[in-house]
């Protein structure tokens, strides 16, 4: 049961404090268990072609983000 169950005076939903606390705790646990290095290795591109594709996708995404800020 969550901390907010039965409490009508706490704001939850988008921007949920409970969800943010749970995420932060899970992230701390992930780091403390030493899983960051393996996860980074697993996420690394397998070859130069994949690295280029990822770089191009990142550039495209950033370009979209910049254009949305202007508009």
N, C-alpha and C positions, 0 to 999 in steps of 0.2 A: 504494500500500500504506500502511495506517495505521501510526502510531507503535507501536501495541500488537501488531501482527501478530507471531506467533511468541513472544510473551512471556506465559507463563501466570501470572506473579506479579502482573500489573496487573489491578485491578478495573475492569471495563467493563460496560456494560449500562445500566440505569436509573441516571441520575446519571453518565453517561459523561464523563470528563474530556476525552477527545479531542473528543467532539461539542461540548462547551462551548467549548473552545478554537477549534474551527472556526467555530462560530456567532459568537463574539466577533470573530474576524478578519473574517468576512463583514460584520458590522455596521460595523466600523471602515472597511472598504473602501467600503461603501455611502455612509457619511457623507463620506469623503474624496473620492469621485467627485462629490460635490455633488448627489446625487439626492434628498435629504430634502425639499427645498421642492416639487419636482414631485410626489413621492409624496403629500405632504400635500394638495396642490391636487387631485390625482386622487381622493383619498379623501374630499374635502369633499362635504357634501350638495349635490345639484343645485338644490334649492329648499326653501322653508320647510316644505312638507309632509314631505319626506324628513328634514329636520332635526328636526322634532317626533317622527317615528317613531323615529329614532335615540336621541333623548333619552328617550323612553318605554321603549325597549328597555334602555337603560343603567340606568334607575331600577329596572326589573323585575329585571334581573340582580343589581344591588346588594342589592335586598330579599331575593332568594334566598340570596345569599352571607351576609348578616347572619343569616338564619334558620338556616342550616346551622351557623354558628359557635355559636349558642345551644344547638342540639340535640345 
